[in-house]
Amino acid sequence: MKITLGDVQKLREETGLGVMACRKALDEAKGDAKKARAILAKKGEAVALKKADRKTSQGLIESYLHSSKIGVLIELNCETDFVSKNPEFKEFAHDLAMQIASMDPRDVNELLSQEFIKDPDLTIKDLLHQKIQKIGENIKISRFIRYQLN
């Protein structure tokens, strides 16, 4: 099957990864977008494992309020202060806070196993691996707290 620029662009928009990574995944999957996403997810996991031992001493604390009834604080860590100021990193922290407000996980491990509310095809762990692959640094969800009015 011939892979078009449109196929590569669509996969790039879905995953947020680079053009060449998307092209290689589509080539390997012989044009099957679903298989290409799985290939990219597997590669993202491998990248995350390689970076797992890196120290994450920078980051940010994100807050989210939902209808003044539910509040979340989350600490998301990365390796450098530069990345902590990156708009994509900040958006990721915000998305995680919304996830916690919506799905009420008990701890980080439960959060990682949940389906992402914005894309049920991804787990939070898959999304984390995508961000590590794209940003190029180790990222850790350190802790969070969720408050809800009775």
Stockholm file with secondary structure:
# STOCKHOLM 1.0

chainA/1-150         MKITLGDVQKLREETGLGVMACRKALDEAKGDAKKARAILAKKGEAVALKKADRKTSQGLIESYLHSSKIGVLIELNCETDFVSKNPEFKEFAHDLAMQIASMDPRDVNELLSQEFIKDPDLTIKDLLHQKIQKIGENIKISRFIRYQLN
#=GR chainA/1-150 SS CCCCHHHHHHHHHHHCCCHHHHHHHHHHTTTCHHHHHHHHHHHHHHHHHHHTTSCCCEEEEEEEEETTTEEEEEEEEESCHHHHTCHHHHHHHHHHHHHHHHHCCSSHHHHHHSEETTEEEEEHHHHHHHHHHHHCSCCEEEEEEEEECC
#=GC SS_cons         CCCCHHHHHHHHHHHCCCHHHHHHHHHHTTTCHHHHHHHHHHHHHHHHHHHTTSCCCEEEEEEEEETTTEEEEEEEEESCHHHHTCHHHHHHHHHHHHHHHHHCCSSHHHHHHSEETTEEEEEHHHHHHHHHHHHCSCCEEEEEEEEECC
//
